[in-house]
Amino acid sequence: MAKNAWFETVAEAQRRAQKRLPKPVYMALVAGSEKGVSTSDNTESFAELGFAPHVAGLSDKRELSTTVMGQPLSFPVMISPTGVQAVHPDGEVAVARAAAARGIAMGLSSFASKSVEDVVAANPQTFFQMYWVGTRDELLHRMERAKKAGATGLIMTLDWSFSMGRDWGSPAIPEKMDFAAMRANALQGILHPKWLSQFVKSGSIPDLTTPNLAPADGGPAPTFFGAYGSWMGTPLPTWEDVAWLREQWDGPFMLKGVMRVDDAKRAVDAGCTAISVSNHGGNNLDGTPAPIRALPAIAEAVGEQIEVVLDGGIRRGSDVVKSLALGARAVMIGRSYLWGLAANGQAGVENVLDILRGGVDSAVLGLGHSNIADLSPADLVIPEGFRRDLGV
């Protein structure tokens, strides 16, 4: 990696991403629903938690590895599935390669800009994510395609999105990148030449189609907004639908978006392998607490019956350690790796993962442990009223 391309913090990756990306693209990454209360709480809540470190008798070696849904992770971080990644021409393939290079699993969105076949080829440890979009036959077609491609697990996401409004306005993203859209957005490209030049050199344009939602009859894949419209027009799933979909997949199955103890118990009853405590990065119902606040009650209730991971607000390795101490098996990251991708492609994602791994190792060292499995609430300073025990 070129010296001037390397960055020391995720915050610096975000700064570079903001400078490099057209404003609508950047705003699509940072925006949360309505006022952004949940988005802010996702990150700020971690600062409320302190550590109780030791100063002597520390371990010379730390074991950071774990497993989630049968997949080994070199450290307790996974790639959370995110939609169309127009921040870099290599998109999800670059992210998958970076994850493979650092020994962690990749989550691929059904709204992704790259196909499940290409992403699994880049990282065999790929979990395919599905929304409840379309008919049961259409869902089965996507599932079978992912299985044939070699996806090792399925993620069913149910925590997105019940609010269309954003106080700062929704980013102006075109339906598709045709000539009219390119002409209308030409100024943004001119103002951000480094971002534009990446696509020019690759011989492509920002892809706003969703190849993983292509119909079984071989017709064209829908655009992102076309797929979003299909999602809005699909009747909302029931717990019986969750159990049905889980039965169709003969492998590890994660339910993403759980924020309540009663929902976590229903996920266990439905036969899920894992749950992700998540509010979709603040893009669900604004005012939903940060996942780290809901995590302890959920982990205490079902942690011995199902694997529990956390998704939301991770910016530092210390955030990962706090999550593990409160009951998570691992965490998933979203915006953090997207900023790395925007800043420096695959190398930028690897840079972000190295930052997080280093932070995890440093925190485990300071807390006097030799294995992440030994982390517990006793390692933290937890202020009164921090927890949100929902659905108890």
Number of C-alpha atoms within 10 A of each C-alpha: 9 7 6 6 13 16 18 11 18 22 16 16 27 22 13 18 23 19 17 21 25 21 16 15 19 21 18 13 22 16 20 27 25 22 16 21 17 27 27 16 22 25 19 13 17 21 10 11 15 14 17 12 16 13 9 8 8 16 14 9 12 17 14 17 17 19 16 22 18 13 17 15 21 17 23 27 30 25 26 21 23 21 17 21 23 23 26 24 26 21 23 31 23 22 29 29 22 27 27 19 14 18 19 26 28 31 27 31 26 27 27 26 27 24 21 28 17 13 27 23 16 21 24 18 25 29 31 28 27 23 17 21 21 16 11 13 10 16 18 14 16 22 21 15 16 24 20 11 19 20 27 21 23 27 27 22 21 20 21 16 15 12 13 13 12 16 11 13 12 16 15 12 15 17 13 18 17 10 9 11 13 16 11 10 17 13 11 17 16 13 15 16 13 14 23 22 13 17 17 12 10 11 9 11 17 19 20 22 24 24 20 24 24 20 14 12 6 7 8 13 15 21 23 23 17 15 20 13 13 14 15 15 11 12 11 11 12 9 13 10 14 19 17 14 19 22 14 12 15 10 16 19 24 26 27 25 24 26 28 20 22 16 18 27 16 15 23 19 12 19 17 24 23 24 28 28 30 30 29 26 30 31 23 23 21 20 16 19 23 29 31 30 23 25 30 22 21 29 22 12 16 18 19 9 14 20 22 27 27 29 28 26 29 25 21 21 23 23 23 28 27 23 27 25 20 23 24 25 23 25 26 24 23 21 20 24 27 28 28 29 31 27 29 22 23 24 20 25 27 23 27 28 28 16 18 25 21 14 18 24 23 15 20 26 21 17 22 21 23 18 17 24 15 13 21 15 16 12 22 18 12 14 10 6 7 13 17 20 15 16 13 11
